[in-house]
Amino acid sequence: MKRKTLILSTLAITLTLFLVGGWFVSQQSSPSIVPMANTDVADLPAAVVQNVDKVEDVLVRAYSPIMGPKDAPVTIVEFFDPACEACRAFYPILKQIMAEFPNDVRVVVRYTPFHGEASELAISILEVARLQNLFIPVKEALLDNQEVWASHGAPDTSKIMAIAAGAGLDLEKTATQIKSPSIVGVLNQDRADVKTVGIKQTPTFFVNGEPLVQFGAKELLAQVRIEVEKARKVSE
């Protein structure tokens, strides 16, 4: 128990130094959160609407975490913040969609740290979890326990790591992996892509490169179903 506590304390310091020295190389401030309920396409950020032709080029990166079949014909891209309450609420909906279309739909996750330090710490842990083939269980653990660690303005680093460890994360490996230049590169590229696409709120979804016509769970499911039917007709 003492050893685990020591590792957690050491990792807390390491994570803080990592974020200050790596991710914060970007001097851009994070956009404020805007509720997305009842948002339609006319209310989306101008960059999302005006840049649709080039948006597809930055929506999916080769390194982006994928849930579902990698070759699925329908791609949902979620701009995701692990500290975002709406993202937590939508996760069961995404799982429902993937369960309904297990061979047709994949979800690509793009990191969007709009809640400051809490988001940044959790995203760093998610990337380490991916290196350890634990992305989904750690993501689910962080979302299930979001109220414990994601106090906006006062995140608890040790709790983030303790929750991840409870989902199977190897803390000793994490101490080394968290310093990986590849993780810094992933986080900085996602931050740049968020700016390029013009994302202002989380979650923001694209289905096969198109933003939702209107934001909502039913709307997301309806747009996915349309794309699945198109894909199935093409394959017939």
HELIX and SHEET records of a PDB file:
HELIX    1   1 LYS A    2  GLY A   21  1                                  20    
HELIX    2   2 TRP A   23  VAL A   25  5                                   3    
HELIX    3   3 VAL A   41  ASP A   43  5                                   3    
HELIX    4   4 ALA A   46  GLN A   50  1                                   5    
HELIX    5   5 VAL A   52  LEU A   59  1                                   8    
HELIX    6   6 GLU A   85  GLU A  100  1                                  16    
HELIX    7   7 GLU A  117  LEU A  131  1                                  15    
HELIX    8   8 PHE A  135  ASP A  144  1                                  10    
HELIX    9   9 GLN A  146  TRP A  149  1                                   4    
HELIX   10  10 THR A  157  GLY A  166  1                                  10    
HELIX   11  11 LEU A  171  GLN A  177  1                                   7    
HELIX   12  12 PRO A  181  VAL A  197  1                                  17    
HELIX   13  13 ALA A  217  SER A  235  1                                  19    
SHEET    1   A 5 ILE A  66  MET A  67  0                                        
SHEET    2   A 5 VAL A 105  TYR A 111 -1                                        
SHEET    3   A 5 VAL A  74  PHE A  80  1                                        
SHEET    4   A 5 THR A 204  VAL A 207 -1                                        
SHEET    5   A 5 GLU A 210  PRO A 211 -1                                        
END                                                                             
